[in-house]
Amino acid sequence: MSTSEAADTANLLALARESLERYLEVHVDDDGAITFRHAEVPCVIQATRLADGLTVLSLTCVVAWDLPDDPALAVAVAERAGQGLFGTLGVGHTDSGVDVTLRYAFPAEGMDPAALGTLLMLVVSTASQVRTELPGLS
Protein backbone atom coordinates (compact mmCIF):
# COMPACT_ATOMS: atom_id res chain seq x y z
CA MET A 1 0.00 0.00 0.00
CA SER A 2 1.45 3.36 -1.00
CA THR A 3 1.65 6.31 1.35
CA SER A 4 -0.99 8.12 -0.69
CA GLU A 5 -3.35 5.15 -0.60
CA ALA A 6 -2.88 4.74 3.15
CA ALA A 7 -3.61 8.44 3.68
CA ASP A 8 -6.74 8.30 1.50
CA THR A 9 -8.17 5.30 3.30
CA ALA A 10 -7.25 6.67 6.75
CA ASN A 11 -8.92 10.00 5.96
CA LEU A 12 -12.07 8.30 4.71
CA LEU A 13 -12.25 6.06 7.77
CA ALA A 14 -11.80 9.09 10.03
CA LEU A 15 -14.70 10.77 8.23
CA ALA A 16 -16.85 7.65 8.64
CA ARG A 17 -15.98 7.46 12.34
CA GLU A 18 -16.85 11.12 12.84
CA SER A 19 -20.12 10.65 10.96
CA LEU A 20 -21.20 7.62 12.98
CA GLU A 21 -20.20 9.00 16.38
CA ARG A 22 -23.20 11.32 16.12
CA TYR A 23 -25.43 8.25 16.47
CA LEU A 24 -23.48 5.31 17.89
CA GLU A 25 -20.51 4.27 19.98
CA VAL A 26 -17.80 3.18 17.56
CA HIS A 27 -14.44 1.46 17.96
CA VAL A 28 -11.39 1.68 15.74
CA ASP A 29 -9.60 -1.64 15.38
CA ASP A 30 -5.82 -2.03 15.11
CA ASP A 31 -6.11 -2.32 11.32
CA GLY A 32 -8.13 0.92 11.11
CA ALA A 33 -11.50 -0.74 10.52
CA ILE A 34 -14.45 0.74 12.38
CA THR A 35 -16.67 -1.63 14.35
CA PHE A 36 -19.96 -0.95 16.10
CA ARG A 37 -23.35 -2.46 16.94
CA HIS A 38 -26.82 -1.26 16.09
CA ALA A 39 -29.72 -3.09 17.76
CA GLU A 40 -27.61 -6.22 18.35
CA VAL A 41 -26.31 -6.22 14.76
CA PRO A 42 -22.49 -6.10 14.61
CA CYS A 43 -21.09 -4.02 11.76
CA VAL A 44 -17.70 -3.15 10.30
CA ILE A 45 -16.58 -0.40 7.94
CA GLN A 46 -13.42 -0.68 5.88
CA ALA A 47 -11.95 1.61 3.23
CA THR A 48 -10.26 0.57 0.01
CA ARG A 49 -8.71 2.68 -2.71
CA LEU A 50 -9.70 1.09 -6.02
CA ALA A 51 -8.03 3.67 -8.25
CA ASP A 52 -6.57 7.15 -7.99
CA GLY A 53 -9.47 9.33 -6.82
CA LEU A 54 -11.75 6.35 -6.12
CA THR A 55 -11.71 5.26 -2.49
CA VAL A 56 -14.75 3.34 -1.34
CA LEU A 57 -16.22 2.52 2.03
CA SER A 58 -17.43 -1.01 2.54
CA LEU A 59 -20.01 -1.60 5.27
CA THR A 60 -20.81 -5.15 6.36
CA CYS A 61 -23.50 -5.93 8.92
CA VAL A 62 -23.91 -9.45 10.27
CA VAL A 63 -27.68 -9.72 10.55
CA ALA A 64 -27.66 -13.27 11.94
CA TRP A 65 -25.20 -16.12 12.29
CA ASP A 66 -25.10 -19.87 12.93
CA LEU A 67 -28.75 -20.33 11.99
CA PRO A 68 -30.15 -23.71 10.93
CA ASP A 69 -30.06 -24.22 7.17
CA ASP A 70 -33.80 -23.77 6.68
CA PRO A 71 -35.24 -23.23 3.16
CA ALA A 72 -37.79 -20.80 4.64
CA LEU A 73 -34.94 -18.57 5.77
CA ALA A 74 -33.40 -18.52 2.28
CA VAL A 75 -36.80 -17.60 0.80
CA ALA A 76 -37.33 -14.84 3.39
CA VAL A 77 -33.88 -13.38 2.71
CA ALA A 78 -34.42 -13.50 -1.07
CA GLU A 79 -37.82 -11.81 -0.78
CA ARG A 80 -36.46 -9.13 1.54
CA ALA A 81 -33.43 -8.55 -0.71
CA GLY A 82 -35.77 -7.54 -3.52
CA GLN A 83 -37.33 -4.84 -1.35
CA GLY A 84 -34.11 -3.16 -0.21
CA LEU A 85 -32.66 0.09 -1.46
CA PHE A 86 -29.47 0.11 0.58
CA GLY A 87 -27.22 -2.92 0.63
CA THR A 88 -27.11 -6.44 -0.64
CA LEU A 89 -28.44 -9.22 1.55
CA GLY A 90 -26.64 -12.51 1.37
CA VAL A 91 -26.74 -15.96 2.90
CA GLY A 92 -23.46 -17.72 3.57
CA HIS A 93 -23.14 -21.38 4.50
CA THR A 94 -20.59 -22.28 7.17
CA ASP A 95 -19.74 -25.37 9.21
CA SER A 96 -21.89 -23.91 12.01
CA GLY A 97 -24.98 -23.18 9.90
CA VAL A 98 -26.10 -20.16 7.91
CA ASP A 99 -25.00 -16.53 8.25
CA VAL A 100 -27.00 -13.59 6.89
CA THR A 101 -25.14 -10.40 5.99
CA LEU A 102 -25.98 -7.02 4.54
CA ARG A 103 -23.20 -5.38 2.55
CA TYR A 104 -22.99 -1.95 1.00
CA ALA A 105 -19.99 -0.40 -0.77
CA PHE A 106 -19.89 3.09 -2.21
CA PRO A 107 -17.47 5.89 -3.14
CA ALA A 108 -17.48 8.32 -0.23
CA GLU A 109 -14.64 10.77 -0.90
CA GLY A 110 -15.77 14.36 -0.53
CA MET A 111 -19.02 13.54 1.29
CA ASP A 112 -20.22 15.88 3.99
CA PRO A 113 -20.04 14.20 7.44
CA ALA A 114 -23.76 14.71 8.07
CA ALA A 115 -24.73 13.22 4.71
CA LEU A 116 -22.35 10.29 5.20
CA GLY A 117 -23.77 9.63 8.66
CA THR A 118 -27.31 9.64 7.28
CA LEU A 119 -26.38 7.22 4.50
CA LEU A 120 -24.58 4.85 6.86
CA MET A 121 -27.48 4.90 9.31
CA LEU A 122 -29.93 4.06 6.51
CA VAL A 123 -27.94 0.93 5.73
CA VAL A 124 -27.43 -0.03 9.37
CA SER A 125 -31.12 0.53 10.15
CA THR A 126 -32.03 -1.73 7.25
CA ALA A 127 -29.84 -4.48 8.70
CA SER A 128 -31.50 -4.12 12.10
CA GLN A 129 -34.96 -4.17 10.54
CA VAL A 130 -34.14 -7.30 8.54
CA ARG A 131 -32.98 -8.98 11.73
CA THR A 132 -36.43 -8.45 13.29
CA GLU A 133 -38.19 -9.73 10.16
CA LEU A 134 -36.33 -13.00 9.63
CA PRO A 135 -38.14 -16.17 10.66
CA GLY A 136 -36.98 -17.60 13.96
CA LEU A 137 -35.11 -14.45 15.08
CA SER A 138 -37.79 -12.22 16.54
Secondary structure, DSSP 8 states (H G I E B T S, - for coil): --HHHHHHHHHHHHHHHHHHTTTS--EE-TTS-EEEEETTEEEEEEEEEEETTEEEEEEEEEEEEEE---HHHHHHHHHHHTT-SSSEEEEEEETTEEEEEEEEEEE-TT--HHHHHHHHHHHHHHHHHHHHHSTTT-
